[in-house]
Amino acid sequence: MDIESNKELTRSDLEPAAFERPLPSGRTLVVRVGAAGEELEVRDRGGALELSISLTEAGPMVRIRAARIALESPETISLQCRRFEVDATEAVQLQSGGEVRIQANELRVRTVEDVHLDGAMIRLNCDPPPGPAPEANGPALEV
């Protein structure tokens, strides 16, 4: 709120402004404010972008360029989005001490080389049939 006129400020009332502040690490903090939104940036010693937070009408957008990104939680890490893309130049690894489930309308796998499925038993199309479960010592199902 504008204290002098006691009225709400809108984005169109803002004059574009920016300031830079050097950080002890040699990086630079850049803050920009304007009609398009607000933006915070951290740039390395050479001026390359490392972190950007843009606050726009559509919502915040975060960009990170780092040597390594690690997320740790004793509980769940949850991601919700319209589309999720991973593009790795070397490898992708999923590892679990428990079950791994993939659910989708369709799953496509394409490789240049072999596909390896290793397990005690490989089961395909093995959902239980609809209806009541068969009795443990009851009559065998007729096919």
LINJOFEN-V22036 format. One record per pair of residues at least 24 apart in sequence whose ideal C-beta (glycine too) atoms are under 6 Angstrom apart, sorted by the first residue. I is the first residue (numbers start at 1). J is the second residue. Records with the same first field share a line. If there is no record, write none. Layout:
# LINJOFEN-V22036
I: J  J
This chain:
# LINJOFEN-V22036
11: 35
